[in-house]
Amino acid sequence: MALPPEKASELKQIIHQQLVKMDVHGRIREVLAETIREELAPEHQQLSTEDLIKALRQRGIIDDVMKELKFVTDVNEKERTSAPKPSTHFVDRGPPVLKKTNIDPTRRYLYLQVLGGKAFLEHLQEPEPLPGQICSTFTLCLHFRNQRFRSKPVPCACEPDFHDGFLLEVHKDSLGDGSKMVDATTMLSICDPVHMVLIKTDTFGETTLVASYFLEWRSVLAAENGVTNVAVELLGVGTESKVSVGVLNIKLEMYPQLSKTLSPEVTNTQFALEHQKTAEKERLFLVYAKQWWREYLQIRPTHNVRLVKIFAQDENGVNHPVCSYIRPLRAGRLLDTPRQAARFVSVLGYERAPVIGGGGGKQEQWCTLLAFLCRNKGDCEDHANLLCSLLLGFGLEAFVCVGTKAKGVPHTWVMTCGTDGTITFWESLTGHRYIHRPINPDDPPLVEQPKPLYPYRTIGCVFNHQKFFGNCQPSDAVEVCVFDLHDESKWKPMSGEAIKSVCSPGTTSSVPPFPPLCATTIDAAVASNEIELQLRILVSEHRKDLGLSTVWDDHLSYLLSPALSAYELERTTSISAGNEEFQDAVRRAVPDGHTFKGFPIHFVYRNARRAFATCLRSPFCEEIICCRGDQVRLAVRVRVFPYPESACAVWIMFACKYRSVL
């Protein structure tokens, strides 16, 4: 297609400008001089155009020019053509295109940009990741006024390449069109910090909490032009809470721009007043707690060994009243029943707080909810606090219990009190429920006593967001405890007003507001298929090493699905259903004279290789995977059940059928 003369001259002009911009002419002269020196010196032969182009290509100059040229396609033409099939592996060659978003003029926004990190010295020796190589990554999670954000994962390095922007809604004017947009003075009274949590994910998908930081964003209200740059030093967690792990460069900007900014003196005075007010409330609560504890010890000297926990340290090593770790939490449409909530909490990973060195002592660390959810695993206290908050959200009277299990191991679990006086224990790590029926130690020996099924031995205190009770019964053994919390001779209460002064969500308290739960990002069918395919390969390779061939029975694999679904339903509702149909289908699929064996197993992670290694440790499962015999057919079925926060329950069932040869 010929171009009109004016278009051709315009195109020539653009190309000329591009070549001048890249100094291509100068580079060609250098290559020409170099080529003449190298190739013409011995023989003085003629240099052709092809030789020159070849020399330019070898030095990468032609590639550089082609990379710089951008070809813009017509949008309508692009829409007319069918969309290409997305590739599973791709290399992002172009610069990242930031999505544009519409800003509602009636709302105030804080635009928070993370412009890289530095001084992450633990990763000083980290080699540069090769293209396509799996490496450890950092992810930054944010929570601000009921909004949650997550950065793109970046490779772990001494200077991690964070480049993300987050648009945080500060305030929406809901008083009608006649009222004015909120000004800087009003925003100064919004004391919610931006909670930032840094997570490290290793090459096996295991997550570690690196840092948890509360950003005071209101300094931007006193900044010139409503823009300020902050270097945030992140400190470690737990035993490393006084050690710096790195620095993040953050830029804060207000949208729409403030017509009038505040003076730094005003903002600093506000921060000082808030800090003073909070410190005074915490001091008064501490004075009250000491007095309460003295009174509690005077009831009975043995009370000093009971597990009565009034304060607990968070991931930053800061002490908070235990009641502040609980708040009624509603899951919206993500969870439908209290039992489903218990199942969700149980599939979040369990991991004791890491401790450096031996000694077997338990490191205390009650994580803030955002840190627990972003990491997707935590200790029993984190699970119990979340479950109690969810059950309160479902309208139940729930408490966290602090006590011990067998061998005196400290433990926390959840208790609900029914309107009819029924006491139910909920184990947050498994989702199991137990009805508590107290044993009366004064009954004659012939009276049959209920046998407790729960694993709990002693109980020191119970608490929720509004109440705290210390156990002052003669024995702290759970089986003989009476949970009549209104009886002050059995349970010593704390003042509700004192608890409210430091734990109420409306107060200027040092405890962060709870983040909302996020819907899952896992596609259950895709995840199930991927794990199943990987397990088939692992089984085939394992059998090949043993000198055995592998024949898969797809029909038998499909028949295992109802069983996996029934197992998950039973875990969630305690109701078993559909077992008759499953057994009938298997009997039809297994011919006379053949034997069927099946082995179901449950995981809370999606690492197929790790799951397979665990399965092989079971003699029953190994017997199926390494089955020898006549007409051996193998089957495997995987079913991933997703829950909020990308938690999941993974059920795997291995099965085989073979002719029985006596």
Secondary structure, DSSP 8 states (H G I E B T S, - for coil): ----HHHHHHHHHHHHHHHHHTTHHHHHHHHHHHHIIIIITTT-----HHHHHHHHHHTTHHHHHHHH------HHHHHHS------SS----S----------TTEEEEEEEEEEEE--GGGTT-----TT----EEEEEEEETTEEEE---EE--SS---EEEEEEEEEE--S-TTS----HHHHHT----EEEEEEEE-TTS-EEEEEEEEE-GGGGGGSGGGEEEEEEEEE--GGGTTSEEEEEEEEEEEES--SS---HHHHHHHHHHHHHHHHHHHHHHHHHHHHHHHHHHHH-GGGGGS----EEE-TTS-EEEGGGG------TTS--SHHHHHHHHHHSEE-----SSSS---------HHHHHHHTEE-HHHHHHHHHHHHHHTT--EEEEEEE-GGG-EEEEEEEE-TTS-EEEE-TTT--EEEE----TTS-TTS------S---EEEEEE-SS-EEEE-SS--BGGG----TT-TTTEEE--HHHHHHHH-TTS--SS------------HHHHHHHHHHHHHHHHHHHHHHTT----B-HHHHHHTHHHHHHHHHHHHHS----HHHHHHHHHHHS-TTEEEEEEEEEESS--HHHHHHHHHTSHHHHHHHT--SEEEEEEEEEEEEEEGGGEEEEEEEEEEEEE---
